[in-house]
Amino acid sequence: MRACAANRNSARLCGINVRRMVTLSFMLSAGIGALAGCVISPLTQTQYNMGASLAIKGFTVAVLGGLGNSMAAVAAGLLLGLLEAFSIS
């Protein structure tokens, strides 16, 4: 998947089915988004702008952790969650 994101032609020449990887990436992102919606929906009330604060938090975590490093993004998410929990109480 990372090879297809970096260079589609090189990935295709290495024998990777680029169309299948693009489809798989869309399916995975839709599944993760649906799972996140199922997790957050019991915790919040339904409103027209209910995703705005979550989107800002997600963008902040992506900027802090970096877009290419998933472990740093997880660490940034934990750090942001701890900061938010301690600042409220």
C-alpha positions, 0 to 999 in steps of 0.5 A: 500500500505504501509503495502504491502511494509513493509511486504507482508505476514502480509498484505496478512494475513490481507486480502489485495490483495498484487498482486493488490496493487503491480499492483496499485503502478506500475500504479500510478507511471507510471501515475505520471511519464507520467503526469510529462513528459506532464508538463515538455515537453513544458518547455524544448527542447527534448534532449537525456539527458533531464531527468538527471537534473530533476532526480538529483533534484528529488533525492536531494529532496528525500534525503532532505525530507526523503523517508518515509515522503511525507510532508517533501519531498514536503517542501524540493521540495519547498525549493529547488525550491525557492533556485534555483529561487533566485540563478538564478536571 
